[in-house]
Amino acid sequence: MAALDTAAREARRPPPPPPPPPPAGGDGTGNGSSGGNGSSAAPPLPVPGWANRLPAVCQPWAGPITTAAKANGLDPRLFAALVWSESWCNPDAVSWVGAIGLAQLMPSTAASLGVDPWVPEQNLDGGARYLSQQISRFGSVELGLAAYNAGPGAVTRYGGIPPFPETQNYVPTVLERYAHLAG
């Protein structure tokens, strides 16, 4: 049955874009474009200096993470810590509850944000937008992260970080990774 679920998911999903190329030369630049081949591709985005503090698997995503974070008013290092914690930077990750992609968006959340969770750049934009909304709604990074993980209803219901073990571990994990990236 799991093989059928995987096959059905593969059939619905567009092919993933090619991964960003490794940093070029010694100037620390890489390509953060969202697709395209040849000369019409967007110019390379600089890879942020903190990217070398990410696990190697996450480093190619530093440019797109930064783009999504900045477009939504977030510190890119905070959003990178969230993506690292959510999916280990795996654009094909699917959680046991059905969250999808790099930022682990639930299908209903992705739909409400108007993004396709299977397209990495859209997933990142939706995740950054949703985190920004939760931080604004609850007035702190900690509660915004808790709402991202457990849902805003749980944060409201408990008047703070919900007593769920996953969320109790999630918030400090993201914050520790953020501190690590901020160096």
MARTORVO-288609 format. One record per residue (C-alpha): residue in one letter; x, y negated, z negated; residue number from 1. Coordinates in steps of 0.02 Angstrom, whole numbers, plus 50000, padded with zeros to 5 digits. Layout:
<nodes>
A,X,Y,Z,NUM .
...
</nodes>
This chain:
<nodes>
M,50000,50000,50000,1 .
A,50142,49881,49959,2 .
A,50215,49911,50132,3 .
L,50049,49861,50210,4 .
D,50043,49703,50104,5 .
T,50220,49660,50158,6 .
A,50180,49694,50341,7 .
A,50024,49587,50333,8 .
R,50120,49445,50251,9 .
E,50257,49458,50383,10 .
A,50127,49449,50523,11 .
R,50048,49289,50451,12 .
R,50210,49200,50420,13 .
P,50304,49101,50552,14 .
P,50485,49154,50577,15 .
P,50600,49067,50453,16 .
P,50708,48926,50519,17 .
P,50893,48963,50534,18 .
P,50986,48927,50372,19 .
P,51078,48762,50362,20 .
P,51259,48779,50420,21 .
P,51397,48782,50289,22 .
P,51477,48615,50244,23 .
A,51583,48547,50385,24 .
G,51764,48502,50362,25 .
G,51822,48421,50202,26 .
D,51692,48283,50200,27 .
G,51558,48387,50112,28 .
T,51423,48362,50243,29 .
G,51298,48492,50298,30 .
N,51142,48500,50402,31 .
G,50979,48468,50311,32 .
S,50871,48457,50468,33 .
S,50710,48554,50474,34 .
G,50738,48636,50640,35 .
G,50778,48606,50821,36 .
N,50927,48656,50923,37 .
G,51053,48558,51020,38 .
S,51077,48371,51027,39 .
S,50899,48326,50973,40 .
A,50930,48391,50796,41 .
A,50928,48266,50654,42 .
P,51098,48204,50600,43 .
P,51179,48303,50460,44 .
L,51130,48256,50284,45 .
P,51269,48235,50158,46 .
V,51276,48377,50033,47 .
P,51266,48301,49860,48 .
G,51418,48318,49748,49 .
W,51322,48417,49618,50 .
A,51280,48553,49746,51 .
N,51440,48646,49705,52 .
R,51368,48676,49531,53 .
L,51223,48775,49606,54 .
P,51235,48963,49631,55 .
A,51307,48998,49803,56 .
V,51139,49061,49868,57 .
C,51061,48891,49826,58 .
Q,51197,48779,49899,59 .
P,51132,48783,50079,60 .
W,50965,48715,50015,61 .
A,51041,48564,49924,62 .
G,51008,48447,50071,63 .
P,50825,48494,50097,64 .
I,50796,48496,49907,65 .
T,50870,48321,49896,66 .
T,50762,48258,50039,67 .
A,50602,48325,49961,68 .
A,50647,48262,49787,69 .
K,50690,48086,49844,70 .
A,50533,48075,49952,71 .
N,50431,48112,49795,72 .
G,50525,48002,49671,73 .
L,50617,48143,49581,74 .
D,50797,48164,49529,75 .
P,50859,48293,49655,76 .
R,50956,48383,49519,77 .
L,50796,48410,49419,78 .
F,50705,48478,49570,79 .
A,50854,48588,49616,80 .
A,50850,48659,49439,81 .
L,50665,48698,49462,82 .
V,50692,48784,49630,83 .
W,50839,48881,49559,84 .
S,50729,48937,49414,85 .
E,50574,48974,49518,86 .
S,50646,49076,49661,87 .
W,50835,49080,49652,88 .
C,50821,48980,49813,89 .
N,50738,49123,49908,90 .
P,50618,49054,50040,91 .
D,50538,49226,50054,92 .
A,50506,49250,49868,93 .
V,50331,49304,49818,94 .
S,50292,49320,49632,95 .
W,50181,49451,49553,96 .
V,50042,49321,49541,97 .
G,50060,49271,49724,98 .
A,50166,49112,49713,99 .
I,50262,49087,49874,100 .
G,50431,49022,49930,101 .
L,50569,48913,49864,102 .
A,50459,48810,49746,103 .
Q,50342,48957,49710,104 .
L,50181,48870,49761,105 .
M,50017,48959,49731,106 .
P,49917,48968,49893,107 .
S,49778,48859,49821,108 .
T,49903,48727,49764,109 .
A,49988,48729,49935,110 .
A,49819,48709,50020,111 .
S,49772,48563,49907,112 .
L,49938,48480,49950,113 .
G,49914,48514,50136,114 .
V,50075,48615,50155,115 .
D,50115,48786,50225,116 .
P,50206,48876,50084,117 .
W,50295,48990,50209,118 .
V,50384,48843,50292,119 .
P,50531,48802,50177,120 .
E,50533,48614,50203,121 .
Q,50345,48603,50176,122 .
N,50359,48715,50023,123 .
L,50493,48601,49951,124 .
D,50393,48444,49989,125 .
G,50237,48519,49909,126 .
G,50334,48577,49757,127 .
A,50418,48408,49733,128 .
R,50253,48317,49755,129 .
Y,50164,48431,49632,130 .
L,50302,48413,49501,131 .
S,50300,48225,49522,132 .
Q,50111,48223,49498,133 .
Q,50124,48326,49339,134 .
I,50263,48218,49266,135 .
S,50157,48062,49302,136 .
R,50000,48143,49232,137 .
F,50078,48201,49068,138 .
G,50208,48064,49045,139 .
S,50362,48173,49018,140 .
V,50476,48290,49113,141 .
E,50450,48428,48984,142 .
L,50261,48425,48997,143 .
G,50271,48405,49186,144 .
L,50376,48563,49195,145 .
A,50256,48654,49079,146 .
A,50110,48603,49190,147 .
Y,50205,48659,49345,148 .
N,50230,48831,49266,149 .
A,50071,48862,49166,150 .
G,49951,48742,49251,151 .
P,49893,48570,49196,152 .
G,49738,48643,49114,153 .
A,49846,48743,48993,154 .
V,49949,48590,48945,155 .
T,49789,48491,48915,156 .
R,49707,48633,48819,157 .
Y,49855,48656,48702,158 .
G,49901,48471,48691,159 .
G,50080,48510,48741,160 .
I,50187,48653,48801,161 .
P,50074,48807,48796,162 .
P,50123,48950,48680,163 .
F,50149,49069,48826,164 .
P,50320,49156,48814,165 .
E,50354,49127,49000,166 .
T,50322,48939,48985,167 .
Q,50414,48928,48818,168 .
N,50567,48999,48908,169 .
Y,50540,48911,49074,170 .
V,50547,48731,49014,171 .
P,50714,48745,48921,172 .
T,50788,48850,49062,173 .
V,50749,48717,49193,174 .
L,50813,48579,49078,175 .
E,50975,48675,49042,176 .
R,51003,48699,49228,177 .
Y,50966,48515,49257,178 .
A,51096,48468,49126,179 .
H,51220,48587,49210,180 .
L,51190,48505,49380,181 .
A,51202,48330,49305,182 .
G,51371,48384,49236,183 .
</nodes>
